[in-house]
Amino acid sequence: MAEQALQINPLARGIATTILQGFNRHFEIFQRITAGARQRFEDADWFAVQLASRERIVLYDQRIAETMTLIRDLYQIKTIDPDLWREVKYCYMRMLLDHPQPELAETFYTSVFCRQFPIQYYNNQYIFMRSSISTEHIDSEETSYVAYYPGTTGLREAIISILHNAGFTLPFENLERDLRNIYRAIVKYYPGRTKRKAQLNFQLSVIRHAFFRNKAAYLVGRMINGREEVAFALPILNNEQGGLYIDALIWGEKQLSVVFSYSQAYFMMEHQVPSAVTTFLQKLMPRRNMSELYSAIGLHKQGKSAFYRDFLHHLKHSSDQFVIAPGIRGMVMMVFTLPSYPYVFKIIKDKFAPQKEFSRQVVEEKYQLVKRHDRVGRMADMLEYSNVSLPVERFNPTLLQELQDTCASSIKHENGNIIFHHIYLERRMIPLNIFIETADDETLERVIEDYGTAIKQLAGANIFPGDFLYKNFGVTQLGRVVFYDYDEITYMTECNFRKIPPPRFPEDEFSSEPWYSVEPNDVFPEEFGTFLLATPKIRKIFLKYHRDLLDYRYWKGKQDKIKAGEYEDVFPYPQELRFKR
């Protein structure tokens, strides 16, 4: 019986082998791009950094398409044979028993299957609705982190060892200064305690490889002192003159969570066992789920897979209904939410408001632009799914009617479920227009200042939001202002920033039509104040910090820097944490 059980259909084995080879090829290329991050960082080749990031994002879909073509060509697969594909999955599972990235390979298999066959087969018989292989303690040639003991070697030597093991080839411009800065920061965190040698009897566990993103490298780890554990990161910058320097000590879960925020671009971090890295990161940031952490290191498809499993689990163990999301209704997107779940669901409407003169395809392209672009901590990442099936009984009747009225072409009813052909999910935030209604004076000043800063940082990253209304921005749990309505975004370099010419005659100012010509890409920054700053209190705060946003010369200056190839520094940590140089 055992021998019979082990007999596998050669066709099933062949298909499973082809899919796994497709995944292995994908991960090899993914790692090759990622491994180049250190050299790009040390060369200060920021243009190459952006290109590599975009290349890596589109890599997955390319390999899926390539694998699907191979399956069709090699095995003449045109329609589904349920018995065959159950065998294929079983054979594939056996191949993953000693694989270093089994969870990623499972997701790759699921993608290959789902892009060929209909939704009724999206269950655990045919795809990996749940993982079949444990990722705990997978063996690899190198450990995911290294432990250091300052109580034995001294804090100075421990930090030097951490920097040495990170593998940088460029020298540090003034390492002694950086070490003093780190020591002072620790003393500030532990006032009066670090002078006693006994307090150095702790462990520093540091992830072996640096995390690279934009113009920085981060060494990430935790300090363990008895029962106390504190997350930390050392951001390292390139002075672009042949030297490196440590810019800050990021200390604690909250500060580190901002660095790993879903509004930031994906890190490049090389390791053969990603599950070991995400497991370590979750110990540092327990409020971050595995979905977000996989996405943070560039494995956004695995992030989607982990998220969807968590979502289905939550749906099964809850009973509240989906409802229309609070706030002003969108002109392009229908937005709903599940009160017990911290995400919103966005569907492109069938018809847009008259002032939105673009197509559904343009909206989809805008969202893809955000996925590929550097989000500089100011644009929410989104999860994009196709053919999502949700039970009708979980939908509030008012929401159901509105979906039918506004999004009929994007949904269908089948066997007591609503199937969404295309849906976006974003982390739920408080819309800025709602947030400022109840903010006290101190909070209002902070959030309006951050709102202007968000606009400036987006502009520096070559993103013009298009629509600056408060309803298109949200406030995160960490208190940061983030942009999340992408249907009007465009590149800064495509805008023509102009000053409104003086009126020809006094009557011009009272005319309902402008007295000057306006082309499609023209932008008049001085008009921003008219529709943004009607409230005197908000106007006063905004002008205090961001008066320059109303001046066309500010925007043209940003444009000139972008066109000259200058990449602005954006720090995902407070300025007050930065060390003096």
N, C-alpha and C positions, 0 to 999 in steps of 0.2 A: 504494500500500500504506500509506503514511504517513497519508493522509487516512482510509483505512478503519480504521486502528488507532486514530485519534482519535475515531471515532464512538462515542458513548456512549449507551446506552439511556436515554431521558429519565426513565424511572421510577427507574433507579439514581441518576441525577443528582439527581432530586428528593429521594429518601430521604437521600442523602449530604448535600445542602444542609440539609435539616431537622435532621439530627443535628448538623451543625456550627453551625447557628444556635442549637440547644439548648445546645451547649457555650459559645458566645460569650455567650449570656445568663447562663449560670451564672457564668462568670468575671467578667462585668461586675458582677453582684450581689456576688460574693465580694470583688472589689476595693473596692466601695462600702462594705461592712461594714468591711473592713480599713482603709480610708482614714480612717474615723472614730476610729481608735484614739488618734491624737494628741490630739484634742479631749477624748475621754473621760479620758485621762491627765491633761491639764492642768486639767480640771474636777474631778479627783479623784472621778469618778463610778464608784466601784468596783462598784456594783450593775449599772450599764449595761455595764461591762466583762465581767461574768459572763454577762449576757444575750446580748451580741454574740458571745461565744465559743460559746455553745450554739447560737445561730442559725446561725452559720457552719458548724458541724459537720453539722447536718441538711440544709443547703442542697443538697448534692450529690444525695442520694437524691430530694429533691423535684424537681429538674430532670431527673433520669433518668426518673422516673415521668411527668412532663409531656411529655417528648420521645417516650417510648413511646406515650403516648396519641395524640399528634399523628400518629405514623407509622401507627398502626392506623386512625385516623379519615380521614386524608388519602389513604392508599394502599391501604386495605382489606387490610392484611397480617395474615393469621391463621396461616398455616403457612409454613415455610421453603422457599424456592426456591433451591437451592444456586448455580445459575448466576447468578441475579440478585444474590445477596449477595456473590459474588466480584466482580462488577462494581461494586457499591456500595462495597466496600472500595477497589478500584482508583481509583474516582472521588474518594473521600474523601482518599486519599493525595495525589492531584494538587492538591487544594484546600489542602493543608497546606504546600506548598513554600515559601511566604513568610509563614507564620503565626508570630507571636511566641511561641506556647505549643504547638508541635506535639505534644510528648510528652504534655501534659495532654489535648489534644483526642483523641489516639489512645486514651488510657485511657477517656475518656468514651464514645467509640464502642464500645469493647470491653464496657463496662458495659451499654450499651443492647442490644447483641447478646446477651450472655450471659443477660440477664434474660428473654429471649423464647424462646431456642432451646436444644435439648438439648446435653448435654456432648460428644457425638461430633463436633460442629462446632467445638469449642474448639481450633482449630489455626490456623496462620499464614495459611491460605487465607482465613479468614473474620474473624479478630480479630488484634490486634497482639500476638502472642506475643513478638515482638521489635520494637523501634522501627524505623520506616522512614525517619525524618528525623533528620539530625544536629542536635544542639542547640549545637554549638560555634560561638561567635562570631556569634550571632544579633544582627542590628542592632536597635537601639531608639533612641527619641528621646533618652533619657538614659543615661549610662553606669551600670553597676551599682556602681562604686566610684570614689572620688576620691582622688588622690595629693597628699600634702602633704610639704614639704621643710623640716624644722626647721633644717637647716644653712644655709638661705638666709634664712628669716624669723625664726628663733629658735623654740625649743620652745613658749614661751608663746603666741606669735602663731599657731603652727600649731594648737595645741589650741583657741584661741579661734575660729579659722576652722572647725574641725571642729564645734564646738558651734553656731556661727552657721548653717552649712550644713544642720544637722539640722532647722532650721525651727521650733524652739520659740518660742512667743510669750510665755510667762511668763518673767520675769527670774530669774536665779540669785540666791539669797539672799546669797551671799558668794563670788563667783567667784574673787577673789584667793586666798582661803583654799583653795578647791578646787584651783587651779592649783599652789599650794605643796604640797598633799598629793600631787598626781600626781607632781610633780618629786621629792619625797622618796621616793616608792615606786619611781621609776625609778632613783634613786641607790642605793637598797637592792638593787635587782636588778643594777645595774652599779656596785659600790662602787669609788670612785676614778676612774671612767672618764668620767662625764658632765661633770666640771669642764673637761675638755679640749674645746675647740670642735670639734676634728676628729671627736669622737665624735657630734656632732650632724649629721654629714653622712650622714644616712640618710633613708629614705622611710617615711612612714606612709600605708598604703592603707586607707581606711575605706569600708565599704559605705554607699552614699549615704543610705539611709533607716534610721531607727531601728527596732529590734525591740521591740515592746510586748508585755508579758505581765503579768497581774495588776496590781500596783501599781508597776511599774518600766518604764523604757525603757532599752534597751541600745544603745550605739554600738559596733559590732564591726569590727575590722580587724586588720592585721598590721604589725609593724615589720620593715623590710628593711634590713639593714646589711651590705653585701657579700654573703657567702654565708650569713649568719645570718638566719633568719626566725623571728619570735616572734608568736604570736597574742595578741590582747588585747581587752578589752571594758571600756567605762566604763558602769557602771549608774547611771542618773539617777533620783532619787526626787523626789516632790512633797511639800513640807512641809505641804500642805493649808491653807496660809495665804497663798497667792499667790506662792510661790517654789519654785525647783528647786534641787537640790544634787547633786553627784557623790558617790556613796557609797563607791566603791572603785575600784581598778584591778585588774582580773582579768587575770592574766598567765600565758601558757603554755597549751599544748594541754590538759593535764590539768584545769586549773581551768575552762577554757572548755567542756570536754566535760561537766562537771557542769551548767553552765548550759543546755546543749543536750541534756540527758539525756532518754531515752525515758520517764522517770518524771515529767517536767514537762508542764504544759499547753502547747498549741501557741502559738507566737508569732503576732502580727499584724505583718506587714512588707510594705509595698506596693511592688510592682515589676511592670512589664509583661513581663519576661523572667525568670521564676523559675529557669530552668536556669542563668542567669548567676550568680545568688545562691548556689545550691547548689554550683556548681562552685567559687566563691570560698571558701565555707565548708569544703569538703572539703580545700582547701589548708591551711586553718587547723587542721583536725581530721582528718588522713588516716585515722585508725582508725574514724571514723564513715562508714558507707556512705551512698550517695545515697538509699536508702530512708529511713533515719532523718532525713536532712536535709530531704527533701521533707516528711516528716511534721512535723518541727519547725516549719516555717513554715505549717502548717495545711493542706497539700495531702496529707492522709493517704491519699486514694485513689491518688494517684500514688506515694506511699510504698509502698502495698500492691503496686502493679503492678511497681515496681522490685524490691521484695523477692522477689516470686514468680519473676521472671526470673532473679535471682541464685540462688534456691533450685534451680530446675530445672537451671541450669548446674552447680551443685555436685553435684546428684544424678547428673547424667550423668558427672561426672568423679570419682566416688567409688564405693566398693564396700561400705562397712560397712553393717550392718543397723540398722534401727530397733529400739530396746529399751525396756523399761519404765524410766521415769525413776527415779533413785535417790531414796530418802527414804521417808517413811511414805505408804502408799497413801491417796488422797483418798476421802472419803465421797461426793462429788458428781461429781468429774471423774476420768476415766481419763487419765493423763499419760504420754506416751512421748517419746523423744528420739532423735536421730541423733548418736552420739558425736562425729562430725567436724563437727557444725554447732552453733552457739551458741544454739539456740532449743529450747524444749519445745513439744509439740503436746498440746492439751487437748481432750478429747471429753466432752460431758455424758453421764453414765451413764443407762441405762434406769431403774434403781431406785436410790434413795438409801438411806443408812443410816437406821434408824428415827428417830434423833434429828433428822434433817433433814426437818422437816415443811413442805415447800414443793414446788412443781412445777418442771418444766423451764422453763416460761415465766418464772417468777420468777427463775431463774438467769440466763436471757438478758437480762432487764430489769436485773439487777444489773450485768452487764458493760456494758450500754449506759449505765447511770448513770455508771460510771467513765469511759467514753469522753467523756461530755458534761461531766464535772465537773473542777474544778481539782484536779490530782493532787499539787500542792505538792511534787513531787520524791519522793513517798513511795508512789506506786502505779504499778506497771508498766503501760505502755501495751500493748495487745494488738492483734494483727492478726486480723481475723475473715474467714473465707472460707467459701464454699459450693461444693459439688460439686468437691472436690479429689480428683484421681485419682493414686494412687501404686502402683507395681508391687509385687505380692504377694511377689515373690522377695526384696525388700529388708527384709521383716519377720521378726524373730526368731520362731520357732514359739511360744515361751511368750507373747510379746506378741500374736500372732495369736489364740491361744486365749482370752486375757483380753479382747481386744476383742470377740470373738464372745460371750463369757459376759456381759459388762457393758454393751456398746454396740451390740447387734445391730440395733436400730432406726435407728441413725445411720450404718450402713455397708451397702454392698452389693458383691458381687464381680461383676466384668464384664471379660471378655477379659484375664484375667491381672492385673487391677488391683483395688485396693480403692478404692471411691469413698466419700469422707466427705461426708455431706450438710451437715454444719456442723462447723467446726473453728476453734479459737483457737490462735494462736501467741504466745508471750511469750519475751523474751530470757531465756536460761538464767542462773540464779543459784545460789549455794550455799545450800540451805535453812539457816536460822539454827540449827535444832536440830543439824544436822550440823556447821556451822561451829564452834559453841562446844565441841564434843567435843574438838577438837584445838587450840583457841586457847590461847596462853600467857597469863599473868596480865595483861600490859599490853594485849594485843589483846582479851581478854575484857572488860576494863573499858571499853575504847573502844566495843566493839560493843553492850554492854548499855546504856551511856549513850545510844548512837544509837538503839537499839531504843525506849527510852522517849521520846526526842525525836521519833521518827517517829510514835508514837501521839499525842503532844501536837499535832504539826503537822497530822495528819489531823483531830483533834478541832476545831482552830481553823478548818479548812476545812469544817466541818459534816459530817464523816464519822466514824461510829462503826464500827470494824472488825467488831465482833460476836464474833469468835473471835480471842483474843490469843495462842494457842499459837504457840510458836516455829516450828513447821513451816509456818505460814502466812506467814512472813516470809522474805526472802532477802537475801543479802549480794552486792552488785554487784561488778564488777571494780574499781570505784573505792572500794570499802570502805564504801558506804552501805547502810543497812538499808532495805529496800523491802517493802511489803505486796503480796501477789499472789493471795490467795485471797478472792474477792469474793462468795461465795454467801450470806454472812450480814451483809454491810454494810448499814447503814441511815443515815439522816440523824440527826445528833445531836439535832435538834429533835423527833424522834419517840420519843426515849428518855425514860424516867422514872427518874432516878437517885435511889436511896433508901439510907438507912442501915438496917442490920439492927436491928430493935427488940430490946431486951434480953429474955432468956428470961422467961417467966412463972413457971416453976418450974425448979429445978435439973435435973430430968429432961429438960427440953426440949433441952438441949445434946447429949444422947445419942440423941435420936430420929432415925430415918431420914428423917422428913418434917419440913419447916420448920414452926415454930410461928406463922408469920405468913403472910398472904396474898401471893401472887405473881401479878401480871397479866402478859400477854404481853410488854409493852414495859418491864417493870421491870428495872433493872440495879442490882446491889449491888457497887460498886467494891471494897469491903473484901474481897470474895471472890476478887479477882484473885490475891492473894498465895498463896492456897491451892494453885492449880494451876500458877502460874508460878514460884514462888519456893521450891520444895522443896529446891533445892541451896543450901547455906549460902553458898558463895562468890558465887553469882549474887544471892542475896537481899541480901547486904551491899552489893554494887555498886548494885543497883536502888534500895534504900532511900537510899543516899547521894545519888543524883541525882533520883530520881523518887518519893519517898515520897508526894507529893501525889496521884499517880494512884490511890492506894488510898482516897482521901477523896472521898465523894460531893459535898462542897461544891466541890471543884475542878471537877468535871464540870458542876455546876449553874452555876458561874460562867462556864464556856465557853458553855453554853447561853444564858445571859443576854446575853452579848456578841453572839452570832449573831443572836438575836431582835431586838437593838437595832440591827442593821445594821452592826456593827463588823467590819471585815475585817483579820485579823491580818497582820502582816508576816512573810513567810517568805523567807529569803535563800538562794539556791542557791549560795552561796559562803561560805567560813569567816568567822566573826565577826571574827577577827583581821585580815582584809583591810579591814574597814570603816574609813573615815577618821574622825578625831575632829572633832566640830563645835563 
